[in-house]
Amino acid sequence: MEDGKSTGPKAKWWSRPAPENATRTAPDGPSPAEDAVPTSHVMDAPADATGADALAAAGPARPSVPEPAVPEPAHRPEVSVPAGRPPTPLHDPDPYSTPPYGGPGPWAPAPPVQRPVPTPAHGTHIPPQYAGTNGAGIPAAPAPGCAPPPHVPQQTQPQQQWLQYDPWGAPRQPLTAPSPVPGADTGRRKNRRGSLLVGAVLLALVAGGIGGGVGAYIERNGGLTQVELQQTGRAGGGRAPDSVAGIAASALPSVVTLHVSGSTESGTGTGFVLDKSGHILTNNHVVAPAGSSGDITVTFSGGETARAEVVGKDSGYDLAVVKVSGVSGLTPLPLGNSDNVQVGDPVVAIGAPFDLSNTVTSGIISAKDRPITAGGEKGDGSDISYVDALQTDAPINPGNSGGPLVDTDARVIGINSAIRAAGSDSSSESGQAGSIGLGFAIPINQGKRVAEELINTGKATHPVIGVSLDMEYTGDGAKVSAKGADGKPAVTPDGPGAKAGIKPGDVITEVDGKRVHSGEELIVKIRSHRPGDRLALGLTRGGKDLSISLTLGSATGT
């Protein structure tokens, strides 16, 4: 039953016509497949062509290896078939009946598919075209019996490239980015490097400017943030009156600094106001450099200054009184009672050590009735002072001389006068040594009496017993000399000592029950009293102890 298809052997559908000008060699004998092809399916051929010619016209059978695609020639020559010869089918029978080409038919190979590719950049190297490759860009050798494909010159700079597509070929390798032509991008790279360099320089300048501004701000303001420290608010209350601060606040307005200058020397000391009339009490060795024609300037605690004149002075007591004129609003410093002072009582010393005005130090009373002698620079003993002093550990230094030593009620109990310096045998504060905690003050009871006499009469009186002492005696007690000065008797006739029964060579050992160890101590004890005071003396005569009563006499000081 005919269904339009041949029942004979099927033609191979994958046969293709050979390219133009291809040389083919006829087989030595017909193949079975070729002999089985009906004449009705043979393409037209010349009538006089033999079987070999017909086979050559139809083309021999080739393996199922796809041949490389070649470009279509511009002009395909037509093959003439002699009349009367049946046409040869385009495809050989398919023994496997693979659809859609199971049987012979008029099917032709799929036309080549072309697709455009992007036009490469100017100067880009173009790889060879895909013509004559195995579909993956690899050139393929021509099939046996086939001529090699014609050479197609490469286009170095095509505007558009068309690639042949073979649906039956192996997958193509992916295209890769073409390598740049050497030297084609040199100018662009140079421009890019120059731009990067300029940008880096600008960035460095901007960063430097910002850093400099930040550094200047930090230097001026002490940091990026302002530091504020915690602090206690201002207290409105005062200090207790018996505290050091309270005592200083009460006493300082009455303390002054004295600057003294003379023809040969000058000095600085301290004093305090005695009354509203302008009398100021200080030490004799403070005003001594002025002499009889020197200059004395008084500076008050508030800074006001005034000139002062000497009212009176006494080297034996080391006290002096000066007076300022034309000054109002003075505040006298209250006077206490030195007899009420006890060892260990707190005290405050005020003065101008080394010309540092309004200096306040504090301490305690270390001892009482400490016999000291100061001065003696003249060598004749006329400038030696004998003081039954108060000892304190409140720091006293040169410049404190004449300043007040006050108690907790801000009342004067002593006049700072001397210190004991380390490594020195001198007790005079006039030396330039510093304090070692051994300061001495004249008791205010003695200072008050002397100040009153100096203000009233210009001179001070000294209590005396009317005897001459042997100052070179090294035994215990004060020995009465055998002879007096300048050939005078050692015991003044009709003097207090003579009336009490003292004789040359006697050794006085006690005054009012207190032991006396030297002549200096006896003088100090006597000068701590007023003239007219009655004393009880203990003495030794010829190995015997005697007790006598004596009324002090009076002598004018210098």
C-alpha positions as CSV (number, residue, x, y, z in Angstrom):
1,M,0.0,0.0,0.0
2,E,1.4,3.2,-1.1
3,D,1.6,6.0,1.5
4,G,3.7,8.4,-0.6
5,K,7.0,7.1,0.8
6,S,9.4,4.7,-0.7
7,T,9.6,1.2,0.8
8,G,13.0,0.5,-0.5
9,P,16.2,1.3,1.3
10,K,16.1,4.8,2.8
11,A,18.5,7.4,1.8
12,K,20.9,8.9,4.3
13,W,19.4,12.3,5.2
14,W,22.7,13.8,6.4
15,S,24.4,13.8,3.0
16,R,25.4,17.3,1.8
17,P,26.5,18.6,-1.6
18,A,30.2,19.2,-1.9
19,P,31.5,22.7,-2.1
20,E,32.2,24.3,-5.3
21,N,35.2,23.1,-7.2
22,A,35.6,20.1,-4.9
23,T,37.3,17.1,-6.4
24,R,35.7,13.8,-5.7
25,T,36.9,10.3,-6.5
26,A,34.3,7.7,-7.5
27,P,34.3,4.5,-5.5
28,D,35.6,1.3,-7.0
29,G,32.2,-0.3,-6.9
30,P,28.7,0.6,-6.1
31,S,27.7,0.4,-2.5
32,P,24.7,-1.6,-1.5
33,A,22.9,1.5,-0.4
34,E,23.5,3.2,-3.6
35,D,22.3,0.2,-5.6
36,A,19.1,0.1,-3.6
37,V,18.1,3.6,-4.3
38,P,15.1,3.8,-6.7
39,T,15.5,5.7,-9.9
40,S,12.4,7.7,-9.0
41,H,14.3,9.4,-6.2
42,V,17.4,10.2,-8.2
43,M,17.9,13.8,-9.2
44,D,18.0,14.6,-12.8
45,A,21.3,13.7,-14.5
46,P,22.5,13.7,-18.1
47,A,21.0,10.9,-20.0
48,D,24.4,9.6,-21.1
49,A,25.8,9.6,-17.6
50,T,26.8,6.3,-16.2
51,G,26.1,5.1,-12.7
52,A,29.4,6.5,-11.5
53,D,28.5,9.8,-13.0
54,A,25.1,9.7,-11.4
55,L,26.7,8.9,-8.1
56,A,29.3,11.7,-8.6
57,A,26.4,14.1,-9.3
58,A,24.6,13.1,-6.3
59,G,27.7,13.0,-4.2
60,P,29.2,10.1,-2.2
61,A,28.0,9.1,1.2
62,R,30.1,10.7,4.1
63,P,30.4,9.9,7.7
64,S,28.0,11.7,10.1
65,V,30.7,14.2,11.2
66,P,29.5,17.7,10.5
67,E,31.7,19.6,8.2
68,P,32.8,23.1,8.9
69,A,30.6,25.8,7.7
70,V,31.9,27.9,4.8
71,P,30.6,31.1,3.6
72,E,28.2,31.0,0.7
73,P,29.9,32.0,-2.5
74,A,28.7,35.0,-4.3
75,H,27.6,32.9,-7.3
76,R,26.7,29.2,-7.0
77,P,27.0,27.4,-10.4
78,E,24.1,25.4,-11.5
79,V,24.5,21.7,-12.1
80,S,23.0,20.5,-15.3
81,V,21.2,17.2,-15.3
82,P,20.7,15.4,-18.6
83,A,17.1,14.9,-19.6
84,G,15.6,11.6,-19.1
85,R,17.6,10.7,-16.0
86,P,15.8,10.4,-12.8
87,P,16.8,12.9,-10.1
88,T,19.0,11.8,-7.2
89,P,17.4,12.3,-3.8
90,L,19.0,15.0,-1.6
91,H,19.3,12.7,1.4
92,D,20.3,9.1,1.8
93,P,17.9,6.8,3.4
94,D,17.9,6.9,7.2
95,P,18.2,3.3,8.5
96,Y,17.1,4.4,12.0
97,S,14.0,6.4,10.8
98,T,14.9,9.4,13.0
99,P,12.1,11.9,12.8
100,P,11.5,14.2,11.3
101,Y,13.8,12.9,8.7
102,G,12.8,9.2,8.9
103,G,12.4,8.7,5.2
104,P,13.6,10.3,2.1
105,G,12.0,13.5,1.3
106,P,12.6,16.9,0.0
107,W,14.1,18.2,3.3
108,A,17.2,20.2,3.1
109,P,19.8,21.1,5.7
110,A,19.0,23.9,8.0
111,P,20.1,27.2,6.6
112,P,23.0,28.8,8.5
113,V,21.9,31.2,11.2
114,Q,23.8,34.4,11.6
115,R,23.9,36.8,14.5
116,P,25.6,40.1,14.9
117,V,28.3,40.8,17.4
118,P,29.2,44.2,19.0
119,T,31.6,46.3,17.0
120,P,35.0,46.2,18.7
121,A,36.6,49.4,19.8
122,H,39.0,51.1,17.5
123,G,42.4,49.4,17.5
124,T,41.1,46.1,19.1
125,H,42.7,43.0,17.8
126,I,40.0,40.8,16.0
127,P,40.4,37.0,16.2
128,P,39.9,34.9,13.0
129,Q,36.3,34.4,11.9
130,Y,34.5,31.2,12.7
131,A,34.5,30.1,9.1
132,G,36.1,26.8,8.7
133,T,35.9,25.8,12.4
134,N,34.3,23.0,14.2
135,G,31.8,25.3,15.8
136,A,33.9,26.1,18.8
137,G,36.3,28.5,17.1
138,I,38.9,25.7,16.4
139,P,39.8,25.3,12.7
140,A,38.8,21.9,11.3
141,A,40.6,19.9,8.7
142,P,38.7,19.3,5.5
143,A,37.1,15.9,5.0
144,P,38.8,13.3,3.0
145,G,38.4,13.9,-0.7
146,C,37.3,17.5,-0.1
147,A,39.3,20.5,-1.0
148,P,40.2,22.9,1.8
149,P,37.9,25.9,2.2
150,P,38.9,28.9,0.4
151,H,41.0,31.5,2.3
152,V,39.0,34.4,3.5
153,P,41.1,37.4,4.4
154,Q,40.6,38.8,7.9
155,Q,39.1,42.2,8.5
156,T,41.2,44.1,11.0
157,Q,38.7,46.7,11.9
158,P,35.2,45.5,10.8
159,Q,32.2,47.6,11.5
160,Q,30.1,44.5,12.3
161,Q,31.0,40.8,12.3
162,W,28.5,38.1,11.5
163,L,29.3,34.6,12.8
164,Q,27.9,31.4,11.3
165,Y,25.9,29.3,13.7
166,D,25.9,25.6,13.5
167,P,23.1,24.0,15.6
168,W,24.8,20.6,15.3
169,G,28.3,21.7,16.2
170,A,30.0,21.5,19.7
171,P,29.3,24.4,22.1
172,R,31.5,27.4,21.4
173,Q,33.9,28.6,24.0
174,P,32.9,31.9,25.6
175,L,34.3,35.0,24.0
176,T,37.1,36.7,26.0
177,A,37.9,40.4,26.3
178,P,40.4,41.3,23.6
179,S,43.8,42.4,24.8
180,P,44.5,46.1,24.4
181,V,46.8,47.2,21.7
182,P,50.1,48.2,23.3
183,G,50.5,51.9,23.5
184,A,46.8,52.6,22.7
185,D,46.0,53.7,26.3
186,T,49.2,55.4,27.4
187,G,47.9,59.0,27.3
188,R,44.8,58.0,29.3
189,R,46.9,56.3,32.0
190,K,49.1,59.4,32.2
191,N,46.1,61.6,32.6
192,R,44.7,59.3,35.2
193,R,48.0,59.3,37.2
194,G,48.2,63.1,37.0
195,S,44.6,63.4,38.3
196,L,45.4,61.1,41.2
197,L,48.5,63.0,42.1
198,V,46.7,66.4,42.1
199,G,43.9,64.9,44.2
200,A,46.3,63.5,46.7
201,V,48.0,66.9,47.0
202,L,44.7,68.7,47.5
203,L,43.6,66.1,50.1
204,A,46.9,66.6,52.0
205,L,46.5,70.4,52.0
206,V,43.0,70.2,53.2
207,A,43.9,67.6,55.9
208,G,46.9,69.8,57.0
209,G,44.7,72.9,57.3
210,I,42.1,71.1,59.3
211,G,44.7,69.6,61.6
212,G,46.4,73.0,62.1
213,G,43.0,74.6,63.0
214,V,42.2,71.8,65.5
215,G,45.7,72.0,67.0
216,A,45.4,75.8,67.4
217,Y,42.0,75.5,69.0
218,I,43.2,72.8,71.4
219,E,46.3,75.0,72.4
220,R,44.2,78.1,73.0
221,N,41.4,76.4,74.8
222,G,43.3,73.6,76.6
223,G,41.4,70.8,74.7
224,L,38.4,70.0,72.7
225,T,36.2,70.3,75.7
226,Q,36.5,72.9,78.5
227,V,37.5,71.4,81.9
228,E,35.7,72.6,84.9
229,L,36.8,71.5,88.3
230,Q,34.6,71.1,91.3
231,Q,35.1,73.7,94.0
232,T,33.4,74.6,97.2
233,G,31.4,77.7,97.2
234,R,32.6,80.9,99.0
235,A,31.9,80.7,102.7
236,G,30.3,83.7,104.3
237,G,31.2,82.9,107.9
238,G,34.3,84.1,109.8
239,R,36.7,82.1,112.0
240,A,36.5,81.5,115.7
241,P,38.1,84.4,117.6
242,D,40.5,82.1,119.4
243,S,41.7,80.4,116.2
244,V,44.9,81.5,114.6
245,A,42.9,83.0,111.8
246,G,40.7,84.9,114.2
247,I,43.7,86.1,116.3
248,A,45.5,87.3,113.2
249,A,42.5,89.1,111.8
250,S,42.1,90.9,115.2
251,A,45.8,91.8,115.7
252,L,47.1,92.6,112.2
253,P,45.6,96.1,111.9
254,S,47.7,97.2,114.9
255,V,51.0,95.7,113.7
256,V,53.5,97.8,111.6
257,T,56.7,97.4,109.7
258,L,59.6,99.7,110.4
259,H,62.3,100.5,107.7
260,V,65.2,102.2,109.3
261,S,68.2,103.8,107.6
262,G,71.2,105.6,108.9
263,S,74.5,107.0,107.7
264,T,76.3,103.6,107.9
265,E,73.6,100.9,108.2
266,S,70.0,100.1,107.8
267,G,67.5,97.5,108.9
268,T,63.9,96.3,109.1
269,G,61.8,95.4,112.1
270,T,58.3,95.2,113.5
271,G,56.3,97.2,116.1
272,F,52.8,97.5,117.3
273,V,50.5,100.4,118.2
274,L,50.3,101.3,121.9
275,D,47.7,104.1,121.8
276,K,45.8,106.4,119.4
277,S,48.4,109.1,119.8
278,G,50.7,107.2,117.5
279,H,53.2,105.6,120.0
280,I,54.6,102.4,118.7
281,L,56.7,99.9,120.8
282,T,59.6,98.0,119.2
283,N,63.1,96.8,120.0
284,N,66.1,99.1,120.6
285,H,68.3,97.2,118.1
286,V,65.6,97.9,115.4
287,V,65.9,101.7,115.6
288,A,69.6,101.8,116.6
289,P,70.9,102.0,112.9
290,A,69.1,105.4,112.6
291,G,71.3,107.0,115.2
292,S,70.5,110.6,116.0
293,S,69.9,111.7,112.4
294,G,68.6,108.6,110.6
295,D,65.2,108.0,108.9
296,I,62.4,105.8,110.2
297,T,59.4,104.9,108.0
298,V,56.4,103.1,109.4
299,T,54.2,101.0,107.1
300,F,50.8,99.9,108.4
301,S,49.1,96.6,107.6
302,G,46.9,98.3,105.0
303,G,49.9,99.7,103.1
304,E,49.8,103.3,104.4
305,T,53.2,104.8,105.4
306,A,54.2,107.5,107.8
307,R,57.5,108.9,109.1
308,A,58.3,108.3,112.8
309,E,60.6,109.8,115.4
310,V,62.3,108.1,118.4
311,V,60.6,109.0,121.7
312,G,63.0,107.0,123.9
313,K,65.1,103.9,124.0
314,D,67.0,101.7,126.4
315,S,69.7,99.2,125.4
316,G,69.6,97.3,128.8
317,Y,66.0,96.3,128.1
318,D,66.3,96.3,124.3
319,L,63.2,98.4,124.0
320,A,62.3,101.6,122.2
321,V,59.3,103.8,121.5
322,V,58.7,105.7,118.3
323,K,55.8,108.0,117.4
324,V,54.0,108.8,114.1
325,S,52.3,112.1,113.6
326,G,49.3,113.1,111.4
327,V,47.8,109.6,111.4
328,S,44.3,109.0,112.6
329,G,42.2,105.9,113.0
330,L,44.9,103.9,114.8
331,T,43.9,100.8,116.6
332,P,46.0,100.1,119.7
333,L,46.8,96.4,120.4
334,P,45.5,95.3,123.8
335,L,48.2,94.3,126.4
336,G,47.9,91.1,128.4
337,N,49.6,90.0,131.6
338,S,52.8,87.9,131.2
339,D,52.5,86.6,134.8
340,N,49.4,84.7,133.8
341,V,51.2,82.8,131.0
342,Q,51.7,79.1,131.5
343,V,54.0,76.8,129.7
344,G,52.1,75.1,126.8
345,D,49.8,78.0,126.2
346,P,49.2,78.6,122.4
347,V,50.7,81.9,121.1
348,V,50.9,83.7,117.7
349,A,53.8,85.7,116.5
350,I,53.3,88.5,114.0
351,G,56.0,90.4,112.1
352,A,57.9,91.0,108.9
353,P,60.6,88.3,108.7
354,F,63.0,89.3,105.9
355,D,60.8,92.3,105.2
356,L,57.7,90.0,104.5
357,S,55.1,92.2,106.2
358,N,52.0,90.7,108.0
359,T,53.6,87.3,108.5
360,V,51.8,85.1,111.0
361,T,53.2,82.1,112.8
362,S,52.0,80.1,115.7
363,G,53.4,78.0,118.5
364,I,53.3,77.6,122.2
365,I,55.1,78.9,125.3
366,S,58.0,76.5,125.6
367,A,59.4,78.0,128.9
368,K,59.2,81.0,131.2
369,D,61.8,83.1,133.1
370,R,64.5,82.1,130.6
371,P,67.5,84.3,131.4
372,I,69.1,85.5,128.1
373,T,71.6,88.2,127.2
374,A,71.7,89.8,123.7
375,G,73.8,92.3,122.0
376,G,77.4,93.1,123.0
377,E,78.5,94.2,119.6
378,K,80.2,97.3,121.0
379,G,82.5,95.4,123.2
380,D,82.1,97.6,126.3
381,G,78.9,95.9,127.5
382,S,76.8,99.0,127.2
383,D,74.6,97.4,124.5
384,I,74.0,94.2,126.3
385,S,70.5,93.5,127.2
386,Y,69.4,91.2,130.1
387,V,66.0,89.7,129.7
388,D,64.1,87.2,131.8
389,A,62.4,86.0,128.7
390,L,59.4,83.9,127.5
391,Q,60.6,81.0,125.3
392,T,58.4,80.0,122.3
393,D,58.7,77.6,119.4
394,A,56.7,80.0,117.1
395,P,59.0,80.7,114.2
396,I,60.8,84.0,114.7
397,N,63.3,85.2,112.1
398,P,65.2,88.4,111.4
399,G,62.6,91.1,110.8
400,N,60.3,89.8,113.6
401,S,62.1,91.8,116.2
402,G,59.8,94.2,118.0
403,G,56.7,92.4,116.9
404,P,54.0,91.2,119.3
405,L,53.6,87.7,120.8
406,V,49.9,87.4,121.5
407,D,47.7,84.9,123.3
408,T,44.4,83.3,122.2
409,D,42.6,86.6,123.1
410,A,44.9,88.6,120.7
411,R,46.4,90.3,123.7
412,V,50.2,91.1,123.8
413,I,52.1,88.9,126.3
414,G,55.6,89.5,124.9
415,I,57.8,91.4,122.5
416,N,59.7,89.2,120.2
417,S,63.4,90.0,120.6
418,A,65.9,87.2,120.2
419,I,66.4,83.7,118.7
420,R,69.0,81.0,119.2
421,A,70.5,80.1,115.9
422,A,72.0,76.7,115.0
423,G,75.8,76.6,115.3
424,S,76.0,80.0,116.9
425,D,76.6,81.1,120.4
426,S,74.8,84.3,119.8
427,S,71.3,84.8,121.1
428,S,70.7,88.1,119.2
429,E,68.0,88.1,116.6
430,S,70.0,90.7,114.8
431,G,72.0,88.0,113.1
432,Q,70.8,86.6,109.8
433,A,70.3,83.0,110.9
434,G,67.0,81.3,110.6
435,S,64.7,80.0,113.3
436,I,65.2,76.6,114.8
437,G,62.2,76.9,117.1
438,L,64.0,78.7,119.9
439,G,62.5,82.2,120.1
440,F,62.6,84.6,123.0
441,A,60.3,87.4,123.9
442,I,60.5,90.2,126.5
443,P,57.5,89.7,129.0
444,I,54.9,92.4,128.4
445,N,54.9,93.3,132.1
446,Q,58.5,94.5,131.8
447,G,57.8,96.1,128.4
448,K,54.8,98.0,129.7
449,R,56.8,99.6,132.5
450,V,59.7,100.5,130.3
451,A,57.4,101.9,127.6
452,E,55.6,104.1,130.0
453,E,58.9,105.5,131.3
454,L,60.2,106.1,127.8
455,I,57.0,107.9,126.8
456,N,56.8,109.9,130.0
457,T,60.5,110.8,130.6
458,G,62.4,109.5,127.5
459,K,64.4,107.3,129.8
460,A,64.0,104.0,131.6
461,T,65.1,103.2,135.1
462,H,66.8,100.0,136.2
463,P,66.5,98.3,139.5
464,V,69.9,97.8,141.2
465,I,71.4,96.3,144.4
466,G,74.6,98.5,144.5
467,V,77.3,95.8,144.1
468,S,79.9,94.8,141.5
469,L,79.9,91.2,140.3
470,D,82.8,89.1,139.2
471,M,81.7,88.0,135.7
472,E,84.6,85.6,135.4
473,Y,83.6,83.5,138.3
474,T,82.9,79.9,137.2
475,G,81.4,78.5,140.3
476,D,77.7,78.1,141.1
477,G,76.1,81.4,141.9
478,A,77.0,85.2,141.5
479,K,80.1,86.3,143.3
480,V,80.6,89.8,144.6
481,S,83.9,91.2,143.4
482,A,86.7,92.1,145.8
483,K,87.2,95.4,144.1
484,G,85.0,97.7,142.0
485,A,85.6,99.3,138.7
486,D,88.1,102.2,138.5
487,G,89.2,101.5,142.1
488,K,85.8,102.0,143.5
489,P,84.5,99.7,146.2
490,A,82.7,96.5,145.1
491,V,79.8,97.4,147.5
492,T,78.4,100.9,147.0
493,P,78.4,102.7,150.4
494,D,74.9,103.3,151.6
495,G,73.5,101.4,148.6
496,P,70.8,98.7,148.8
497,G,73.5,95.9,149.1
498,A,75.4,97.7,151.8
499,K,72.3,98.3,153.8
500,A,71.3,94.6,153.5
501,G,74.8,93.5,154.8
502,I,76.3,92.2,151.6
503,K,80.2,92.1,151.6
504,P,82.9,91.6,148.9
505,G,83.4,87.9,148.2
506,D,79.9,86.8,149.1
507,V,78.2,84.4,146.6
508,I,74.6,85.0,146.0
509,T,72.8,81.7,145.2
510,E,69.0,82.5,145.4
511,V,66.5,85.3,144.6
512,D,63.1,84.9,146.1
513,G,63.7,81.3,146.5
514,K,64.9,80.7,142.9
515,R,68.4,79.3,142.3
516,V,70.9,81.6,140.6
517,H,73.9,80.0,138.8
518,S,75.7,83.0,137.3
519,G,76.2,86.7,137.5
520,E,74.1,87.2,134.3
521,E,71.2,85.3,135.9
522,L,71.3,87.6,139.0
523,I,71.1,90.7,136.8
524,V,68.2,89.2,134.8
525,K,66.3,88.4,137.9
526,I,66.8,91.8,139.4
527,R,65.8,93.6,136.2
528,S,62.6,91.7,136.0
529,H,61.5,93.8,139.0
530,R,60.7,97.4,139.5
531,P,62.8,99.7,141.6
532,G,61.6,99.7,145.2
533,D,60.6,96.0,145.1
534,R,61.8,94.0,148.1
535,L,63.7,90.8,147.4
536,A,64.8,87.8,149.6
537,L,68.4,86.8,148.8
538,G,70.3,83.6,149.8
539,L,74.1,83.8,149.9
540,T,77.1,81.9,151.0
541,R,79.9,83.5,153.1
542,G,82.9,81.5,154.2
543,G,81.1,78.2,153.7
544,K,78.0,79.3,155.5
545,D,74.5,80.0,154.0
546,L,72.9,83.3,154.9
547,S,69.5,84.8,154.0
548,I,69.0,88.6,153.8
549,S,66.2,91.0,152.7
550,L,67.0,93.8,150.1
551,T,65.0,96.7,148.7
552,L,65.9,97.5,145.1
553,G,67.4,100.8,144.2
554,S,67.1,102.8,140.9
555,A,69.5,103.8,138.3
556,T,68.9,105.6,135.0
557,G,69.4,103.5,131.9
558,T,71.1,104.4,128.7
